[in-house]
Amino acid sequence: MNHLNNNQYEELVQSIAEINNLGVVKTLQRINVGFNNIIYRLNDEYFIKICTKLDKELGVKNEITFYQRNDFEFHPKLIVSDSTKKDIPYIYLVEESINGINLYDIWSELSVTQKKDVLCQLLNIIKTFHKKGCDKSESLTKIMESYDTSFKKAKVLLAISDAQQEYLQELKSLLPYYFSDALFSYIHGDIHFNNLMMSNDGKLKIIDFENYCGFPKDKEFDSISRMVRRPQDYKQSGNSKLLIPEECTEIIPYFKENYKEVCDAPLFEERLLIYDCLNSLKWISQYPKHQIYHDILFNKSKRLMK
């Protein structure tokens, strides 16, 4: 799709506001967070997300479907959405604006008690997602298809050598074993501090449901585990602070202590490593010289080769 300039994006937002009777545009702020969509805050009342990339449309459609089928107190309310491209040439959605602050920005300022309260709220949200079951066979198929798609892309773009390709094929053959006893449900799929908001009344809110899907329950801890290890990688242009690993040490132990059904399940740690491998395989095509991805795929993964 064509890249538009800021004036053209603002014209699109003006059109969306007019079409959907959102009121006179008094203030309009571009939100410089996220990587896949254009997001504006309108009049401090609404967030408008416009999907300008064809390969990201499925995620936004998925988010719209989530909002249409669910109504929890811990996420923004969907105001309106349109995936027909009838009014503007892009899929878009409008959701309520949360009066609060990004958790990434305030985590280091919270007391021990406040952090524990936040983690308790987050775990309750996660458990709510996990109450809805999914088709295990269908989810396993999606995992294997995702692996194949990333593998083929890395192969075509010469991001991995012949020997590495052979190794990754062997690794793929082990995936059914590691997922055989996993617990499956619907999950948010991308939990980290930039997708969590602390509202002004102290309630935790979660945003961005593009990855909401059926998957092993422990996949829920994938993104946040990577954030805990390297929180600097999750700093976005809208964040005012930089978290360091030492400020995040209590997060994963809290989940392990309070969600034993999932975290004490057989092969839990091995599956977390597999999710790291899936993520690394996905991104190695775009960043073939990024050593972290190579280290996870071809060194750390060796403990899976039993």
C-alpha positions in Angstrom: 0.0 0.0 0.0 1.1 3.6 -0.5 2.8 5.4 2.3 0.8 8.5 3.2 2.1 11.6 4.9 0.8 13.0 8.2 -1.6 15.4 6.6 -3.2 12.6 4.5 -3.5 10.4 7.6 -5.2 13.2 9.5 -7.6 13.7 6.6 -8.5 10.0 6.9 -9.2 10.4 10.6 -11.3 13.5 9.9 -13.3 11.3 7.4 -13.7 8.5 10.0 -14.9 11.0 12.6 -17.4 12.5 10.2 -18.7 9.2 8.9 -19.3 7.8 12.4 -20.6 11.0 14.0 -17.7 11.2 16.5 -18.1 14.9 16.9 -16.0 17.9 15.9 -12.3 17.2 15.8 -10.9 19.4 18.5 -7.6 17.6 19.2 -5.8 15.0 17.2 -2.6 13.3 18.5 -0.6 10.7 16.6 0.3 7.9 18.9 3.9 6.8 18.2 3.7 3.3 19.6 3.3 0.0 17.8 4.7 -1.0 14.5 1.9 -2.3 12.4 -0.8 0.3 12.3 -1.5 4.1 12.3 -3.1 5.1 15.6 -4.5 8.5 16.6 -6.1 9.8 19.8 -9.2 11.9 19.0 -10.4 14.5 21.4 -9.1 12.4 24.3 -12.2 10.2 23.8 -11.3 7.7 21.1 -8.4 5.8 19.7 -8.6 5.3 15.9 -6.5 2.5 14.5 -6.0 2.4 10.7 -4.4 -0.6 9.1 -2.3 0.5 6.1 -0.5 -2.8 5.5 -2.1 -5.6 3.6 -0.2 -8.3 5.5 -1.5 -6.9 8.8 -5.1 -6.8 7.9 -5.8 -10.3 9.3 -4.7 -9.2 12.7 -6.9 -6.1 12.8 -9.9 -8.2 11.6 -9.1 -10.6 14.4 -9.1 -7.8 16.9 -12.5 -6.5 15.6 -13.9 -10.1 15.9 -12.6 -10.2 19.5 -14.4 -7.0 20.4 -17.6 -8.1 18.7 -17.7 -11.4 20.6 -16.4 -10.3 24.0 -17.3 -7.6 26.5 -15.0 -7.6 29.5 -14.3 -4.7 31.9 -10.6 -5.0 31.4 -10.4 -3.8 27.8 -11.5 -0.7 25.8 -14.9 -0.8 24.3 -15.3 -0.9 20.6 -17.1 2.1 19.3 -17.2 1.2 15.6 -15.2 -0.7 13.0 -15.2 -1.2 9.2 -13.4 -3.9 7.3 -15.2 -3.3 4.0 -13.0 -0.4 2.9 -16.2 1.2 1.6 -15.7 4.6 3.2 -11.9 4.8 3.2 -9.4 2.4 1.5 -8.3 0.9 4.7 -9.7 -1.3 7.5 -10.1 0.7 10.7 -11.6 0.5 14.2 -12.5 3.1 16.8 -12.3 2.2 20.5 -12.7 4.2 23.7 -9.7 6.0 25.0 -8.5 4.8 28.4 -7.7 7.5 30.9 -4.5 6.2 32.3 -0.8 5.5 31.6 1.2 2.8 29.9 2.5 0.2 32.4 6.0 0.4 30.9 6.3 4.0 32.0 5.2 3.5 35.6 6.4 0.0 36.6 9.7 1.2 38.1 7.8 3.8 40.3 5.4 1.3 41.8 5.9 0.0 45.4 6.3 -3.8 46.0 2.6 -3.9 47.1 1.4 -2.0 44.1 3.4 -4.3 41.8 1.9 -7.4 43.4 -1.6 -5.9 42.9 -0.9 -5.2 39.3 0.3 -8.8 38.7 -2.7 -10.1 40.5 -5.0 -8.2 38.2 -3.1 -9.3 35.2 -3.2 -13.0 36.2 -7.0 -12.7 36.7 -7.3 -11.3 33.2 -5.2 -14.1 31.8 -7.2 -16.7 33.6 -10.4 -15.1 32.2 -9.0 -15.6 28.6 -8.1 -19.2 29.5 -11.6 -20.2 30.4 -12.6 -20.4 26.7 -11.4 -23.6 25.2 -10.2 -24.1 21.6 -9.6 -26.9 19.1 -6.2 -28.4 20.0 -5.7 -30.0 16.6 -6.5 -26.8 14.8 -4.0 -24.9 17.0 -1.3 -27.4 16.5 -1.8 -27.1 12.7 -1.4 -23.3 13.0 1.8 -23.7 15.0 3.3 -26.0 12.3 2.1 -23.8 9.5 3.7 -20.8 11.2 7.0 -22.6 11.5 6.9 -23.6 7.8 6.1 -20.1 6.7 8.9 -18.5 8.6 11.3 -21.3 7.6 10.6 -20.9 3.9 11.0 -17.1 4.1 14.4 -17.5 5.9 15.5 -20.0 3.3 14.5 -17.9 0.3 16.1 -14.8 1.7 19.3 -16.8 2.5 19.1 -15.8 6.2 20.1 -19.4 7.2 22.7 -21.8 5.8 22.1 -25.3 4.4 23.3 -26.8 7.7 21.1 -24.5 9.7 18.1 -25.5 7.5 18.7 -29.2 8.2 18.9 -28.4 11.9 15.7 -26.5 11.9 13.9 -29.3 10.1 15.0 -31.7 12.8 13.8 -29.2 15.4 10.4 -29.0 13.7 10.0 -32.8 13.9 10.1 -32.5 17.7 7.3 -30.0 18.1 4.4 -32.5 18.3 6.1 -34.2 21.2 6.6 -31.0 23.2 3.0 -29.9 22.6 1.4 -33.3 23.2 0.5 -32.6 26.9 0.1 -28.8 26.7 -3.1 -27.2 27.9 -4.9 -25.3 25.2 -7.4 -22.3 25.3 -7.8 -18.9 23.8 -5.1 -16.5 24.8 -4.3 -12.8 24.3 -1.1 -13.7 22.6 1.0 -10.6 23.1 1.1 -9.6 26.7 3.8 -7.1 27.6 3.9 -3.7 29.4 3.2 -1.6 26.2 -0.1 -3.5 25.9 -1.1 -2.9 29.5 -2.6 0.4 30.8 -3.2 1.5 34.4 -6.3 3.5 34.4 -6.8 6.5 36.7 -9.0 4.4 39.0 -6.2 1.8 39.5 -7.7 -0.8 37.3 -5.5 -2.7 34.8 -6.6 -2.6 31.2 -5.3 -4.6 28.3 -5.2 -3.6 24.7 -4.2 -4.9 21.2 -6.1 -8.1 20.4 -4.6 -8.8 17.0 -3.0 -12.0 18.3 -6.0 -13.3 20.2 -6.3 -17.0 19.2 -6.4 -20.6 20.3 -3.0 -21.7 21.5 -1.3 -23.5 24.4 -2.0 -21.5 27.6 1.7 -21.1 28.5 2.2 -19.2 25.2 0.7 -16.3 27.2 4.0 -15.9 29.1 6.1 -15.8 25.9 6.1 -12.0 25.2 6.3 -11.0 28.8 9.2 -13.4 29.4 11.1 -11.9 26.6 10.3 -8.4 27.9 11.6 -9.4 31.4 14.9 -10.6 29.9 15.4 -7.5 27.6 12.9 -4.8 28.6 15.0 -2.3 26.6 13.8 -4.0 23.4 10.3 -3.0 24.3 10.9 0.7 24.7 8.9 2.5 22.1 9.1 6.1 21.0 6.0 7.0 23.2 7.6 5.7 26.4 9.2 8.2 28.8 11.4 5.8 30.6 13.7 2.8 30.0 13.1 -0.3 32.1 16.1 -2.5 33.0 16.0 -6.2 33.8 16.6 -5.7 37.5 13.3 -3.9 37.8 11.4 -6.9 36.4 12.8 -9.9 38.4 9.6 -10.6 40.4 7.3 -11.0 37.4 7.8 -14.5 36.2 8.2 -16.0 39.7 4.8 -14.5 40.6 3.1 -16.3 37.8 4.9 -19.6 38.5 3.8 -19.4 42.2 0.2 -18.4 41.4 -0.7 -20.2 38.2 0.7 -23.7 39.0 -1.9 -25.4 36.8 0.0 -24.0 33.8 3.5 -23.2 35.0 4.0 -26.6 36.8 2.8 -28.5 33.7 5.3 -31.0 32.1 7.6 -29.3 29.6 6.6 -25.8 30.5 10.1 -24.4 30.3 10.8 -26.3 27.1 7.7 -24.8 25.4 8.8 -21.3 26.5 12.1 -22.0 24.6 10.1 -23.2 21.6 8.2 -20.0 21.5 11.5 -18.1 21.6 12.5 -20.2 18.6 9.3 -19.5 16.7 9.8 -15.8 17.4 13.4 -15.9 16.3 12.7 -17.8 13.2 10.0 -15.3 12.3 12.3 -12.3 12.6 15.6 -13.7 11.4 14.7 -13.1 7.7 14.3 -9.4 8.4 17.4 -9.2 10.7 19.7 -12.0 9.6 22.7 -10.5 11.5 20.9 -10.2 14.8 22.9 -12.5 17.0 20.2 -13.1 19.6 18.0 -14.9 17.0 20.9 -17.1 15.9 21.8 -17.9 19.5 18.3 -19.0 20.4 17.7 -21.0 17.2 21.1 -22.8 17.0 22.5 -22.8 20.5 19.8 -22.5 23.2 17.5 -24.8 21.3 20.0 -27.7 21.6 18.6 -28.7 24.9 15.4 -29.6 23.1 17.2 -32.2 21.0 16.7 -35.1 23.3 
